[in-house]
């Protein structure tokens, strides 16, 4: 793999990359959708009560907007090693260099963690209500699954990339957590 200069963040890497990027730019990746498609048994759930976290789910008709984070040269190897330890904990993601377009028009190759559909933790295509129930119930080593959802939705809105589907899911999870349930059901 060539030397990694950029990392593409679409979930928690946007609001908690674990390093100080030299440059942060809104970016777009074609051919993938941001999706709650990964059963989390470590960070946001347990094997007994798995949570759901985001993955880049391959979809030729889709695109994902997020952040491109430029890795500083000074700590490059340590940063990449830390990202691999964090993101590849169960090998449910595959590490890939993908072409992203930065909002200023630059085209760069970025490291992305994409979902492996052949992995047992793949949970793509779950109905929104089922996703909400799982997210509301789960808690893992990095805290409540709901916090992951809320932080991601809030950060997307703050950087001008609000996601209506994620906002609706957040509303449903908030209703579940307050005991109201989903008003649509």
C-alpha positions as CSV (number, residue, x, y, z in Angstrom):
1,X,0.0,0.0,0.0
2,X,1.3,3.5,-0.9
3,X,2.1,6.0,1.9
4,X,-1.1,7.3,3.4
5,X,-1.5,11.1,3.4
6,X,-5.3,11.3,3.9
7,X,-8.0,9.5,5.9
8,X,-11.7,9.6,5.0
9,X,-13.9,10.1,8.0
10,X,-17.6,9.3,7.7
11,X,-18.6,8.5,11.3
12,X,-16.7,8.8,14.6
13,X,-13.4,9.6,12.7
14,X,-15.0,13.0,11.9
15,X,-15.5,14.0,15.5
16,X,-12.9,11.8,17.2
17,X,-10.1,11.0,14.8
18,X,-7.6,10.3,17.5
19,X,-5.0,12.7,16.0
20,X,-4.7,16.3,15.1
21,X,-5.0,16.5,11.3
22,X,-2.8,19.0,9.4
23,X,-5.8,19.8,7.2
24,X,-9.5,18.9,7.4
25,X,-11.6,19.3,4.3
26,X,-15.2,18.3,3.5
27,X,-15.0,15.5,0.9
28,X,-17.2,13.1,-1.2
29,X,-16.6,9.5,-1.9
30,X,-18.5,7.9,-4.8
31,X,-19.8,4.3,-4.8
32,X,-20.4,3.9,-1.1
33,X,-23.2,4.7,1.3
34,X,-22.8,5.7,5.0
35,X,-24.9,3.0,6.7
36,X,-25.6,1.5,10.1
37,X,-24.5,-1.9,8.9
38,X,-21.9,-3.1,11.4
39,X,-22.8,-5.0,14.6
40,X,-20.6,-3.4,17.3
41,X,-19.5,-5.9,20.0
42,X,-16.6,-4.0,21.3
43,X,-16.8,-0.2,21.2
44,X,-20.6,0.5,21.2
45,X,-22.1,-2.9,22.2
46,X,-21.3,-6.4,23.5
47,X,-21.6,-9.9,22.1
48,X,-24.7,-10.3,24.2
49,X,-26.2,-6.9,23.2
50,X,-24.6,-5.7,20.0
51,X,-24.9,-2.1,18.9
52,X,-24.8,-0.7,15.4
53,X,-22.1,1.6,14.0
54,X,-21.5,3.1,10.7
55,X,-19.8,1.4,7.8
56,X,-19.1,2.4,4.2
57,X,-21.3,0.0,2.4
58,X,-20.5,-0.5,-1.2
59,X,-23.3,0.8,-3.5
60,X,-22.5,1.9,-7.1
61,X,-25.4,4.4,-7.1
62,X,-24.5,6.1,-3.8
63,X,-22.1,8.6,-2.4
64,X,-20.9,9.5,1.1
65,X,-20.0,12.9,2.2
66,X,-17.6,13.3,5.1
67,X,-14.2,14.7,6.0
68,X,-10.8,14.2,4.5
69,X,-8.2,14.4,7.3
70,X,-4.6,14.9,6.3
71,X,-2.2,12.9,8.5
72,X,0.9,14.8,9.8
73,X,4.2,13.5,8.6
74,X,5.8,13.8,12.1
75,X,3.7,11.1,13.7
76,X,2.5,9.3,10.6
77,X,3.4,5.7,11.4
78,X,2.1,5.9,15.0
79,X,-1.2,7.5,13.8
80,X,-1.8,4.8,11.1
81,X,-1.0,2.1,13.6
82,X,-3.4,3.5,16.1
83,X,-6.1,3.8,13.5
84,X,-5.6,0.2,12.4
85,X,-5.8,-1.0,16.0
86,X,-9.1,1.0,16.5
87,X,-10.8,0.3,13.2
88,X,-9.7,-3.3,12.5
89,X,-10.4,-4.7,16.0
90,X,-12.6,-7.5,14.6
91,X,-11.6,-7.3,11.0
92,X,-15.1,-6.4,9.9
93,X,-13.7,-3.5,8.0
94,X,-11.3,-3.7,5.1
95,X,-8.7,-1.1,4.7
96,X,-8.8,0.6,1.3
97,X,-7.3,3.5,-0.5
98,X,-10.2,5.3,-2.2
99,X,-10.5,8.3,-4.5
100,X,-12.2,11.2,-2.7
101,X,-13.0,14.6,-4.1
102,X,-12.3,17.5,-1.7
103,X,-14.8,20.4,-1.6
104,X,-12.1,22.6,-3.2
105,X,-11.9,20.3,-6.2
106,X,-8.7,18.5,-5.3
107,X,-8.8,14.7,-5.9
108,X,-6.9,12.7,-3.4
109,X,-6.4,9.0,-2.4
110,X,-7.6,8.5,1.2
111,X,-7.5,5.6,3.6
112,X,-11.0,4.4,4.3
113,X,-12.4,1.6,6.4
114,X,-15.1,-0.1,4.3
115,X,-17.5,-2.7,5.4
116,X,-16.8,-6.4,4.6
117,X,-20.1,-7.8,3.5
118,X,-18.8,-11.3,4.0
119,X,-18.0,-10.7,7.7
120,X,-20.4,-12.1,10.3
121,X,-20.9,-8.6,11.8
122,X,-22.4,-7.2,8.6
123,X,-26.0,-6.2,9.3
124,X,-26.9,-4.1,6.2
125,X,-30.5,-3.6,5.3
126,X,-32.1,-3.6,8.7
127,X,-35.3,-1.6,9.0
128,X,-34.9,1.8,10.7
129,X,-37.1,0.7,13.7
130,X,-34.9,-2.3,14.3
131,X,-31.7,-0.1,14.0
132,X,-33.2,2.3,16.5
133,X,-34.0,-0.4,19.0
134,X,-30.5,-1.9,18.8
135,X,-28.8,1.5,19.2
136,X,-31.0,2.5,22.1
137,X,-30.2,-0.7,24.0
138,X,-26.5,-1.1,23.4
139,X,-23.5,0.1,25.4
140,X,-19.9,-0.9,24.9
141,X,-16.3,-0.1,25.9
142,X,-16.6,3.5,24.4
143,X,-20.0,4.2,25.9
144,X,-23.6,4.2,24.8
145,X,-24.4,3.4,21.2
146,X,-26.9,6.3,21.2
147,X,-24.0,8.7,22.0
148,X,-22.2,7.5,18.8
149,X,-25.3,8.2,16.8
150,X,-26.1,11.6,18.3
151,X,-22.4,12.8,18.1
152,X,-22.2,11.8,14.4
153,X,-25.5,13.4,13.5
154,X,-24.6,16.6,15.4
155,X,-21.2,16.8,13.8
156,X,-22.6,16.3,10.3
157,X,-25.0,19.2,10.9
158,X,-22.2,21.4,12.3
159,X,-20.0,20.9,9.2
160,X,-22.9,21.6,6.8
161,X,-23.6,17.9,5.9
162,X,-26.8,17.3,7.7
163,X,-28.2,13.8,7.0
164,X,-32.0,13.6,7.2
165,X,-32.0,9.8,7.6
166,X,-29.6,10.0,10.5
167,X,-31.5,12.8,12.1
168,X,-34.7,10.8,11.9
169,X,-33.0,7.8,13.4
170,X,-31.7,10.0,16.2
171,X,-35.2,11.3,16.9
172,X,-36.5,7.7,17.1
173,X,-33.7,6.6,19.5
174,X,-34.4,9.7,21.7
175,X,-38.0,8.7,21.9
176,X,-37.0,5.1,22.9
177,X,-34.6,6.3,25.5
178,X,-37.3,8.5,27.1
179,X,-39.8,5.6,27.1
180,X,-42.1,7.3,24.6
181,X,-41.4,4.8,21.8
182,X,-41.6,5.5,18.1
183,X,-44.6,7.8,17.4
184,X,-44.9,6.1,13.9
185,X,-45.5,2.7,15.5
